[in-house]
Amino acid sequence: MATLDLQQTVYELVTAHPEVADVLYEIGLKDIKNPAILNTMGRFMTIPKGAAMKKVPLAQIVAKLEAKGFEVINDAGN
C-alpha cells in the first residue's frame, strides 16, 4: 500500500503516483489532467488546498484515495 502525505504538493504526489491524478479527476478536480496547471499550480498546491478551492470535501477525496488502496496521512483527521 502506497502512502500519500497530504502535506506534499499535488505535483509531488502525481509524479510519484500517477494514478492519483485519475482519482482527483473523477472527484471533479478536472484541472489535474492539464499539464500546464499541474506543472505550475501543482507545484505549490496541496490536495487540502485544492479541495477547499474547488469546494470538494476533503473527506470525500481521502475516502476515494483509501478505496483505491492508498494510506493517507496528514489530512485534517490525522
PDB file as gemmi writes it, atoms N, CA and C in Angstrom:
CRYST1    1.000    1.000    1.000  90.00  90.00  90.00 P 1                      
ATOM      1  N   MET A   1       0.845  -1.175   0.000  1.00  0.00           N  
ATOM      2  CA  MET A   1       0.000   0.000   0.000  1.00  0.00           C  
ATOM      3  C   MET A   1       0.893   1.242   0.000  1.00  0.00           C  
ATOM      4  N   ALA A   2       0.649   2.127  -0.921  1.00  0.00           N  
ATOM      5  CA  ALA A   2       1.406   3.372  -1.001  1.00  0.00           C  
ATOM      6  C   ALA A   2       0.837   4.377  -0.017  1.00  0.00           C  
ATOM      7  N   THR A   3       1.715   5.181   0.545  1.00  0.00           N  
ATOM      8  CA  THR A   3       1.304   6.211   1.486  1.00  0.00           C  
ATOM      9  C   THR A   3       1.315   7.564   0.796  1.00  0.00           C  
ATOM     10  N   LEU A   4       0.243   8.310   0.950  1.00  0.00           N  
ATOM     11  CA  LEU A   4       0.151   9.664   0.409  1.00  0.00           C  
ATOM     12  C   LEU A   4       0.164  10.647   1.567  1.00  0.00           C  
ATOM     13  N   ASP A   5       1.127  11.540   1.551  1.00  0.00           N  
ATOM     14  CA  ASP A   5       1.237  12.583   2.567  1.00  0.00           C  
ATOM     15  C   ASP A   5       0.588  13.841   2.012  1.00  0.00           C  
ATOM     16  N   LEU A   6      -0.527  14.252   2.591  1.00  0.00           N  
ATOM     17  CA  LEU A   6      -1.267  15.387   2.061  1.00  0.00           C  
ATOM     18  C   LEU A   6      -0.585  16.728   2.304  1.00  0.00           C  
ATOM     19  N   GLN A   7       0.570  16.709   2.964  1.00  0.00           N  
ATOM     20  CA  GLN A   7       1.359  17.934   3.074  1.00  0.00           C  
ATOM     21  C   GLN A   7       2.246  18.121   1.840  1.00  0.00           C  
ATOM     22  N   GLN A   8       2.402  17.065   1.053  1.00  0.00           N  
ATOM     23  CA  GLN A   8       3.162  17.181  -0.195  1.00  0.00           C  
ATOM     24  C   GLN A   8       2.309  17.898  -1.235  1.00  0.00           C  
ATOM     25  N   THR A   9       2.975  18.468  -2.231  1.00  0.00           N  
ATOM     26  CA  THR A   9       2.230  19.153  -3.285  1.00  0.00           C  
ATOM     27  C   THR A   9       1.554  18.137  -4.200  1.00  0.00           C  
ATOM     28  N   VAL A  10       0.547  18.614  -4.917  1.00  0.00           N  
ATOM     29  CA  VAL A  10      -0.145  17.769  -5.891  1.00  0.00           C  
ATOM     30  C   VAL A  10       0.863  17.266  -6.926  1.00  0.00           C  
ATOM     31  N   TYR A  11       1.765  18.124  -7.362  1.00  0.00           N  
ATOM     32  CA  TYR A  11       2.784  17.734  -8.346  1.00  0.00           C  
ATOM     33  C   TYR A  11       3.620  16.567  -7.819  1.00  0.00           C  
ATOM     34  N   GLU A  12       4.073  16.661  -6.574  1.00  0.00           N  
ATOM     35  CA  GLU A  12       4.885  15.589  -5.985  1.00  0.00           C  
ATOM     36  C   GLU A  12       4.101  14.284  -5.907  1.00  0.00           C  
ATOM     37  N   LEU A  13       2.852  14.359  -5.479  1.00  0.00           N  
ATOM     38  CA  LEU A  13       2.035  13.153  -5.342  1.00  0.00           C  
ATOM     39  C   LEU A  13       1.742  12.506  -6.684  1.00  0.00           C  
ATOM     40  N   VAL A  14       1.398  13.321  -7.676  1.00  0.00           N  
ATOM     41  CA  VAL A  14       1.069  12.781  -9.003  1.00  0.00           C  
ATOM     42  C   VAL A  14       2.317  12.242  -9.700  1.00  0.00           C  
ATOM     43  N   THR A  15       3.454  12.885  -9.483  1.00  0.00           N  
ATOM     44  CA  THR A  15       4.702  12.398 -10.068  1.00  0.00           C  
ATOM     45  C   THR A  15       5.061  11.027  -9.492  1.00  0.00           C  
ATOM     46  N   ALA A  16       4.899  10.879  -8.183  1.00  0.00           N  
ATOM     47  CA  ALA A  16       5.223   9.608  -7.518  1.00  0.00           C  
ATOM     48  C   ALA A  16       4.168   8.531  -7.767  1.00  0.00           C  
ATOM     49  N   HIS A  17       2.910   8.957  -7.894  1.00  0.00           N  
ATOM     50  CA  HIS A  17       1.783   8.019  -8.044  1.00  0.00           C  
ATOM     51  C   HIS A  17       0.827   8.573  -9.096  1.00  0.00           C  
ATOM     52  N   PRO A  18       1.098   8.350 -10.382  1.00  0.00           N  
ATOM     53  CA  PRO A  18       0.271   8.936 -11.454  1.00  0.00           C  
ATOM     54  C   PRO A  18      -1.225   8.621 -11.347  1.00  0.00           C  
ATOM     55  N   GLU A  19      -1.576   7.523 -10.734  1.00  0.00           N  
ATOM     56  CA  GLU A  19      -2.984   7.155 -10.607  1.00  0.00           C  
ATOM     57  C   GLU A  19      -3.751   8.118  -9.693  1.00  0.00           C  
ATOM     58  N   VAL A  20      -3.048   8.882  -8.875  1.00  0.00           N  
ATOM     59  CA  VAL A  20      -3.691   9.895  -8.031  1.00  0.00           C  
ATOM     60  C   VAL A  20      -4.420  10.911  -8.909  1.00  0.00           C  
ATOM     61  N   ALA A  21      -3.841  11.239 -10.054  1.00  0.00           N  
ATOM     62  CA  ALA A  21      -4.472  12.196 -10.969  1.00  0.00           C  
ATOM     63  C   ALA A  21      -5.835  11.685 -11.418  1.00  0.00           C  
ATOM     64  N   ASP A  22      -5.940  10.391 -11.687  1.00  0.00           N  
ATOM     65  CA  ASP A  22      -7.220   9.820 -12.117  1.00  0.00           C  
ATOM     66  C   ASP A  22      -8.275   9.946 -11.019  1.00  0.00           C  
ATOM     67  N   VAL A  23      -7.875   9.678  -9.781  1.00  0.00           N  
ATOM     68  CA  VAL A  23      -8.809   9.771  -8.653  1.00  0.00           C  
ATOM     69  C   VAL A  23      -9.295  11.206  -8.490  1.00  0.00           C  
ATOM     70  N   LEU A  24      -8.371  12.163  -8.525  1.00  0.00           N  
ATOM     71  CA  LEU A  24      -8.748  13.567  -8.353  1.00  0.00           C  
ATOM     72  C   LEU A  24      -9.633  14.036  -9.500  1.00  0.00           C  
ATOM     73  N   TYR A  25      -9.354  13.572 -10.695  1.00  0.00           N  
ATOM     74  CA  TYR A  25     -10.165  13.926 -11.861  1.00  0.00           C  
ATOM     75  C   TYR A  25     -11.598  13.408 -11.704  1.00  0.00           C  
ATOM     76  N   GLU A  26     -11.717  12.148 -11.273  1.00  0.00           N  
ATOM     77  CA  GLU A  26     -13.037  11.533 -11.083  1.00  0.00           C  
ATOM     78  C   GLU A  26     -13.876  12.297 -10.062  1.00  0.00           C  
ATOM     79  N   ILE A  27     -13.216  12.872  -9.055  1.00  0.00           N  
ATOM     80  CA  ILE A  27     -13.925  13.580  -7.991  1.00  0.00           C  
ATOM     81  C   ILE A  27     -14.375  14.966  -8.454  1.00  0.00           C  
ATOM     82  N   GLY A  28     -13.773  15.456  -9.514  1.00  0.00           N  
ATOM     83  CA  GLY A  28     -14.182  16.765 -10.015  1.00  0.00           C  
ATOM     84  C   GLY A  28     -13.064  17.785 -10.119  1.00  0.00           C  
ATOM     85  N   LEU A  29     -11.855  17.393  -9.760  1.00  0.00           N  
ATOM     86  CA  LEU A  29     -10.717  18.307  -9.882  1.00  0.00           C  
ATOM     87  C   LEU A  29     -10.110  18.122 -11.276  1.00  0.00           C  
ATOM     88  N   LYS A  30     -10.847  18.597 -12.270  1.00  0.00           N  
ATOM     89  CA  LYS A  30     -10.541  18.339 -13.681  1.00  0.00           C  
ATOM     90  C   LYS A  30      -9.210  18.932 -14.134  1.00  0.00           C  
ATOM     91  N   ASP A  31      -8.774  20.035 -13.513  1.00  0.00           N  
ATOM     92  CA  ASP A  31      -7.535  20.690 -13.929  1.00  0.00           C  
ATOM     93  C   ASP A  31      -6.305  19.811 -13.742  1.00  0.00           C  
ATOM     94  N   ILE A  32      -6.435  18.757 -12.955  1.00  0.00           N  
ATOM     95  CA  ILE A  32      -5.309  17.870 -12.688  1.00  0.00           C  
ATOM     96  C   ILE A  32      -4.765  17.241 -13.972  1.00  0.00           C  
ATOM     97  N   LYS A  33      -5.604  17.113 -14.992  1.00  0.00           N  
ATOM     98  CA  LYS A  33      -5.188  16.496 -16.260  1.00  0.00           C  
ATOM     99  C   LYS A  33      -4.542  17.502 -17.217  1.00  0.00           C  
ATOM    100  N   ASN A  34      -4.493  18.782 -16.823  1.00  0.00           N  
ATOM    101  CA  ASN A  34      -3.876  19.814 -17.654  1.00  0.00           C  
ATOM    102  C   ASN A  34      -2.406  19.929 -17.249  1.00  0.00           C  
ATOM    103  N   PRO A  35      -1.472  19.494 -18.120  1.00  0.00           N  
ATOM    104  CA  PRO A  35      -0.051  19.510 -17.744  1.00  0.00           C  
ATOM    105  C   PRO A  35       0.458  20.895 -17.339  1.00  0.00           C  
ATOM    106  N   ALA A  36      -0.034  21.936 -17.987  1.00  0.00           N  
ATOM    107  CA  ALA A  36       0.426  23.290 -17.649  1.00  0.00           C  
ATOM    108  C   ALA A  36       0.035  23.651 -16.219  1.00  0.00           C  
ATOM    109  N   ILE A  37      -1.171  23.302 -15.829  1.00  0.00           N  
ATOM    110  CA  ILE A  37      -1.620  23.609 -14.469  1.00  0.00           C  
ATOM    111  C   ILE A  37      -0.886  22.735 -13.457  1.00  0.00           C  
ATOM    112  N   LEU A  38      -0.724  21.456 -13.760  1.00  0.00           N  
ATOM    113  CA  LEU A  38      -0.010  20.562 -12.860  1.00  0.00           C  
ATOM    114  C   LEU A  38       1.411  21.057 -12.632  1.00  0.00           C  
ATOM    115  N   ASN A  39       2.056  21.536 -13.689  1.00  0.00           N  
ATOM    116  CA  ASN A  39       3.449  21.975 -13.591  1.00  0.00           C  
ATOM    117  C   ASN A  39       3.609  23.377 -13.021  1.00  0.00           C  
ATOM    118  N   THR A  40       2.534  24.115 -12.845  1.00  0.00           N  
ATOM    119  CA  THR A  40       2.633  25.443 -12.234  1.00  0.00           C  
ATOM    120  C   THR A  40       1.946  25.423 -10.872  1.00  0.00           C  
ATOM    121  N   MET A  41       0.624  25.466 -10.871  1.00  0.00           N  
ATOM    122  CA  MET A  41      -0.121  25.470  -9.606  1.00  0.00           C  
ATOM    123  C   MET A  41       0.137  24.202  -8.796  1.00  0.00           C  
ATOM    124  N   GLY A  42       0.290  23.088  -9.478  1.00  0.00           N  
ATOM    125  CA  GLY A  42       0.507  21.818  -8.791  1.00  0.00           C  
ATOM    126  C   GLY A  42       1.774  21.778  -7.968  1.00  0.00           C  
ATOM    127  N   ARG A  43       2.718  22.662  -8.281  1.00  0.00           N  
ATOM    128  CA  ARG A  43       3.985  22.676  -7.540  1.00  0.00           C  
ATOM    129  C   ARG A  43       3.869  23.339  -6.169  1.00  0.00           C  
ATOM    130  N   PHE A  44       2.794  24.095  -5.940  1.00  0.00           N  
ATOM    131  CA  PHE A  44       2.610  24.678  -4.606  1.00  0.00           C  
ATOM    132  C   PHE A  44       1.272  24.318  -3.977  1.00  0.00           C  
ATOM    133  N   MET A  45       0.372  23.755  -4.770  1.00  0.00           N  
ATOM    134  CA  MET A  45      -0.961  23.395  -4.273  1.00  0.00           C  
ATOM    135  C   MET A  45      -0.920  22.010  -3.627  1.00  0.00           C  
ATOM    136  N   THR A  46      -1.581  21.896  -2.466  1.00  0.00           N  
ATOM    137  CA  THR A  46      -1.747  20.588  -1.835  1.00  0.00           C  
ATOM    138  C   THR A  46      -3.179  20.117  -2.094  1.00  0.00           C  
ATOM    139  N   ILE A  47      -3.439  18.855  -1.856  1.00  0.00           N  
ATOM    140  CA  ILE A  47      -4.800  18.335  -2.037  1.00  0.00           C  
ATOM    141  C   ILE A  47      -5.785  19.060  -1.109  1.00  0.00           C  
ATOM    142  N   PRO A  48      -5.452  19.279   0.179  1.00  0.00           N  
ATOM    143  CA  PRO A  48      -6.411  20.009   1.029  1.00  0.00           C  
ATOM    144  C   PRO A  48      -6.708  21.427   0.516  1.00  0.00           C  
ATOM    145  N   LYS A  49      -5.700  22.136   0.027  1.00  0.00           N  
ATOM    146  CA  LYS A  49      -5.925  23.488  -0.509  1.00  0.00           C  
ATOM    147  C   LYS A  49      -6.781  23.431  -1.771  1.00  0.00           C  
ATOM    148  N   GLY A  50      -6.485  22.483  -2.653  1.00  0.00           N  
ATOM    149  CA  GLY A  50      -7.256  22.342  -3.886  1.00  0.00           C  
ATOM    150  C   GLY A  50      -8.698  21.961  -3.610  1.00  0.00           C  
ATOM    151  N   ALA A  51      -8.899  21.085  -2.629  1.00  0.00           N  
ATOM    152  CA  ALA A  51     -10.256  20.676  -2.261  1.00  0.00           C  
ATOM    153  C   ALA A  51     -11.053  21.876  -1.760  1.00  0.00           C  
ATOM    154  N   ALA A  52     -10.431  22.691  -0.925  1.00  0.00           N  
ATOM    155  CA  ALA A  52     -11.111  23.880  -0.403  1.00  0.00           C  
ATOM    156  C   ALA A  52     -11.432  24.852  -1.527  1.00  0.00           C  
ATOM    157  N   MET A  53     -10.487  25.035  -2.430  1.00  0.00           N  
ATOM    158  CA  MET A  53     -10.673  25.979  -3.530  1.00  0.00           C  
ATOM    159  C   MET A  53     -11.812  25.539  -4.454  1.00  0.00           C  
ATOM    160  N   LYS A  54     -11.911  24.232  -4.699  1.00  0.00           N  
ATOM    161  CA  LYS A  54     -12.936  23.697  -5.598  1.00  0.00           C  
ATOM    162  C   LYS A  54     -14.206  23.284  -4.855  1.00  0.00           C  
ATOM    163  N   LYS A  55     -14.223  23.507  -3.545  1.00  0.00           N  
ATOM    164  CA  LYS A  55     -15.378  23.186  -2.701  1.00  0.00           C  
ATOM    165  C   LYS A  55     -15.757  21.698  -2.763  1.00  0.00           C  
ATOM    166  N   VAL A  56     -14.731  20.858  -2.712  1.00  0.00           N  
ATOM    167  CA  VAL A  56     -14.923  19.411  -2.648  1.00  0.00           C  
ATOM    168  C   VAL A  56     -14.507  18.990  -1.232  1.00  0.00           C  
ATOM    169  N   PRO A  57     -15.364  18.287  -0.512  1.00  0.00           N  
ATOM    170  CA  PRO A  57     -14.999  17.878   0.850  1.00  0.00           C  
ATOM    171  C   PRO A  57     -13.729  17.017   0.865  1.00  0.00           C  
ATOM    172  N   LEU A  58     -12.771  17.402   1.704  1.00  0.00           N  
ATOM    173  CA  LEU A  58     -11.517  16.647   1.797  1.00  0.00           C  
ATOM    174  C   LEU A  58     -11.790  15.197   2.183  1.00  0.00           C  
ATOM    175  N   ALA A  59     -12.764  14.982   3.061  1.00  0.00           N  
ATOM    176  CA  ALA A  59     -13.099  13.616   3.492  1.00  0.00           C  
ATOM    177  C   ALA A  59     -13.490  12.743   2.300  1.00  0.00           C  
ATOM    178  N   GLN A  60     -14.153  13.330   1.320  1.00  0.00           N  
ATOM    179  CA  GLN A  60     -14.551  12.590   0.111  1.00  0.00           C  
ATOM    180  C   GLN A  60     -13.310  12.166  -0.676  1.00  0.00           C  
ATOM    181  N   ILE A  61     -12.340  13.058  -0.789  1.00  0.00           N  
ATOM    182  CA  ILE A  61     -11.109  12.741  -1.517  1.00  0.00           C  
ATOM    183  C   ILE A  61     -10.327  11.669  -0.775  1.00  0.00           C  
ATOM    184  N   VAL A  62     -10.196  11.822   0.539  1.00  0.00           N  
ATOM    185  CA  VAL A  62      -9.461  10.843   1.345  1.00  0.00           C  
ATOM    186  C   VAL A  62     -10.121   9.471   1.228  1.00  0.00           C  
ATOM    187  N   ALA A  63     -11.441   9.408   1.331  1.00  0.00           N  
ATOM    188  CA  ALA A  63     -12.156   8.135   1.232  1.00  0.00           C  
ATOM    189  C   ALA A  63     -11.921   7.479  -0.126  1.00  0.00           C  
ATOM    190  N   LYS A  64     -11.940   8.269  -1.189  1.00  0.00           N  
ATOM    191  CA  LYS A  64     -11.731   7.732  -2.537  1.00  0.00           C  
ATOM    192  C   LYS A  64     -10.299   7.210  -2.692  1.00  0.00           C  
ATOM    193  N   LEU A  65      -9.335   7.949  -2.177  1.00  0.00           N  
ATOM    194  CA  LEU A  65      -7.935   7.508  -2.255  1.00  0.00           C  
ATOM    195  C   LEU A  65      -7.734   6.220  -1.453  1.00  0.00           C  
ATOM    196  N   GLU A  66      -8.340   6.157  -0.279  1.00  0.00           N  
ATOM    197  CA  GLU A  66      -8.227   4.948   0.542  1.00  0.00           C  
ATOM    198  C   GLU A  66      -8.905   3.763  -0.142  1.00  0.00           C  
ATOM    199  N   ALA A  67     -10.022   4.013  -0.808  1.00  0.00           N  
ATOM    200  CA  ALA A  67     -10.721   2.944  -1.531  1.00  0.00           C  
ATOM    201  C   ALA A  67      -9.861   2.408  -2.681  1.00  0.00           C  
ATOM    202  N   LYS A  68      -8.971   3.254  -3.190  1.00  0.00           N  
ATOM    203  CA  LYS A  68      -8.061   2.836  -4.275  1.00  0.00           C  
ATOM    204  C   LYS A  68      -6.791   2.191  -3.728  1.00  0.00           C  
ATOM    205  N   GLY A  69      -6.717   2.030  -2.398  1.00  0.00           N  
ATOM    206  CA  GLY A  69      -5.601   1.310  -1.798  1.00  0.00           C  
ATOM    207  C   GLY A  69      -4.493   2.169  -1.221  1.00  0.00           C  
ATOM    208  N   PHE A  70      -4.686   3.467  -1.166  1.00  0.00           N  
ATOM    209  CA  PHE A  70      -3.666   4.340  -0.593  1.00  0.00           C  
ATOM    210  C   PHE A  70      -3.879   4.514   0.900  1.00  0.00           C  
ATOM    211  N   GLU A  71      -2.783   4.678   1.620  1.00  0.00           N  
ATOM    212  CA  GLU A  71      -2.846   5.107   3.011  1.00  0.00           C  
ATOM    213  C   GLU A  71      -2.631   6.608   2.983  1.00  0.00           C  
ATOM    214  N   VAL A  72      -3.558   7.360   3.542  1.00  0.00           N  
ATOM    215  CA  VAL A  72      -3.487   8.817   3.523  1.00  0.00           C  
ATOM    216  C   VAL A  72      -3.071   9.314   4.903  1.00  0.00           C  
ATOM    217  N   ILE A  73      -2.000  10.109   4.931  1.00  0.00           N  
ATOM    218  CA  ILE A  73      -1.544  10.692   6.187  1.00  0.00           C  
ATOM    219  C   ILE A  73      -1.552  12.217   6.083  1.00  0.00           C  
ATOM    220  N   ASN A  74      -1.571  12.860   7.232  1.00  0.00           N  
ATOM    221  CA  ASN A  74      -1.536  14.318   7.347  1.00  0.00           C  
ATOM    222  C   ASN A  74      -2.746  15.004   6.735  1.00  0.00           C  
ATOM    223  N   ASP A  75      -3.893  14.317   6.756  1.00  0.00           N  
ATOM    224  CA  ASP A  75      -5.134  15.015   6.425  1.00  0.00           C  
ATOM    225  C   ASP A  75      -5.636  15.619   7.735  1.00  0.00           C  
ATOM    226  N   ALA A  76      -6.706  16.321   7.702  1.00  0.00           N  
ATOM    227  CA  ALA A  76      -7.206  17.030   8.884  1.00  0.00           C  
ATOM    228  C   ALA A  76      -7.493  16.079  10.042  1.00  0.00           C  
ATOM    229  N   GLY A  77      -7.809  14.819   9.735  1.00  0.00           N  
ATOM    230  CA  GLY A  77      -8.158  13.859  10.781  1.00  0.00           C  
ATOM    231  C   GLY A  77      -6.974  13.145  11.393  1.00  0.00           C  
ATOM    232  N   ASN A  78      -5.781  13.337  10.825  1.00  0.00           N  
ATOM    233  CA  ASN A  78      -4.601  12.625  11.360  1.00  0.00           C  
ATOM    234  C   ASN A  78      -3.695  13.539  12.133  1.00  0.00           C  
TER     235      ASN A  78                                                      
END                                                                             
